[in-house]
Structure formats: C-alpha cells, structure tokens
C-alpha cells in the first residue's frame, strides 16, 4: 500500500518554517489544498505566498495557534471544520528540543518538549484519523536521535524514540483502513531548530562529526514524500544517517555507553 500526494489535501503542523514550510513548498505544485498551522501568523502568510507562486490555483488555509495546548488543538480542529477542509494527509512536523542537562533545565521547557513532541502528536493524530479521507497518509517527524540515548538532549531523544515506536505501531493498526503511516528520522538539518533549542546564554550542542550526517531540508522532505509514496513505515534520509542509524541500533549497549560518556565528558570539560 502506498499514498500518492498528487491532488492531496494536507494539514501540516509547524508549517511556518523549517521542514514544515518545505513540505508545503514541495506539495504545493500538485496539491489541491493545504492547511498550514504554526504559532506565527506572519510566517504562515509568507509560506502561503511562496506556495501560491508555485500553484496560483491552490487553496491554502491558515490557522495560528499553539498545538502543544488543549486550547490550541481545539481551535485548530474547529477551524478545520468551519472551513470545510477534508484532509487526506496529516503531517505532524511540529517539535522542539533543549540543549543541556535535565538537572539544569527549566521545568517548563521539559514539559513543553513532552507536550509538543509526544502529547500533541498523539492527540492530533487521534483526532484526525476519523477525518482523513481514504486512502490517506500520515507523516510523523521523528529524529535520528530516537535511535540512541543522548546526554544533554535526553528528553528530546526520548520523546523522538516515542514518536518512532508510536508510528511503527500505528502503521500496522491503520493499514486495514487504507492509511499509510511513515515515520521520518532526519539527522542534523539546517532549520530553526537549534535557535529554539539553545538556552539563553547557554552552550550550543556538540556538532563534532555532524558534517557526515547533515543534509538540507529539501532532501529530507523529498525522501519523506518518496517513502510515503512507497508505503515505507520508517525512513532515515541521507546515506550518512542511514549508516548511523544502523550502527546505533545494532551496537551493543556495553560499547555505546562508554562512547556516549566520552562525548558528554568532552563537552563539559
């Protein structure tokens, strides 16, 4: 089973920048309609303008809200219904991270990561499954970080491990309903993620060795859409990320733990 994005009607979260905006741009030429949501209405308007250049006949709906909250998700669902938007593709792209240890983190930011990366994704998926036209598709954005415990980004990596596991199970559950579920696990990608994840006056994350893994958002999205079209349950975009994911998954924990300790110690010296 696969999903053809031609003439799709897609709802994209976190669509104001980064991968979400790139999904909108790549879907725009062949889509029938897009529903873009994010927290910044001006940024959503800018993405809409870009998409209309690519396809002037495209119908685009915007709704600014914070989907990490019950109120935000409620207003999003109400806006979808009021606009008569009938999606057949849901792209759960919104997410956030936090560079630093758990002990030194603000409790509010720890909660925000869990609310956005896990709770929001699950509840929006649950709410939209009955609304998705069949055949339908769901793309969940996870991360290469989901493949290993990651000191100094512990909650982010754990939340993305949740997304990957949830997506794999959902793919099996929804196959009889003709809904394809694809989990996307990119490595380092130049988006606005780092700006949000970095704490005020805080240190940046250790980027040693990331050049081998880094690819552009355009490639991440292209591989994600190809994977959805092919009916793949999980994709690791980029050759370096594919190799790293297998290494992380199959390397014995007795060998992985000393490597993680050494990398963490280097960053704290």
Phi, psi and omega in degrees: 000139177221180182225127179264120183281351178298131181066023181286164174234099192250137170256126185238123174269156183060038189273001185280347181195179172057220183296324180299314178295324180291323174301316180299315182296319183284332178279333189308314185301328183248357184280156172273323182202149175231142173240112186253131178229146179187183183270341186248111184294325180295321179291322176297320178298322179294319178294320177301315180299318178299317183292324180290332173295321180286330182207090184299338181273357184291134173273127182230126177249142180237143173211116179270125179193171176255101185287355176285350181250154176301319180297315180298315179295323179296316180292327178296312180298320179295320179295320177300315181292316182297327180275357181065026182281126180243094185284151166239003177218127175245125178244104178274088184258331186302136178189169180206160177228185182204115180277118177140172183284161176295318183298326183266001184281157169281134181302324181297324181284327174299314180295320181298319177300313182293320180297316184280312187288329185244296186302311182298315181300315181293314184290323176292320177300314179300318182290327186268344179305314179292338183271342183291128173289145180258141357292148184230172180216151174226129172245124175249127179270114175255222182193154170303331179300341180291344185275355182203155172290138188232095177304142183077359168212042191298313183290320179300309181299318180294321180294325179284330172298321175300314182299317180297312180297315179301316183294319180298318179292319181297324179301322179288316182298322189266352179304316178296339179269008180062041173241120178272132178243125179236128176260131183247125185239078180285157170269207180301127183222131182289095175227194177274008184303312185297325180297321179283323184287331182286131181282153176304126182065010183269171180279150174284166178287158178287115183256016179299127178083002185281344181302325180293335186259340191285130172224164184281156178304326181299320180288320178303311183292318180300316179291326178296314181292324176295321179295318177298316180298327181271355180078025179281136181285330184210139180223139176247098187293135178094140183299315181299319180292321177299315180295314181298320182297321179291321178298313181296322183287325188255349178291127180303141180300331179295336176266326182291320183301313178299325178294319179293320179296319181295316181295319180294317179297321179298323181283345182255355181287000000 
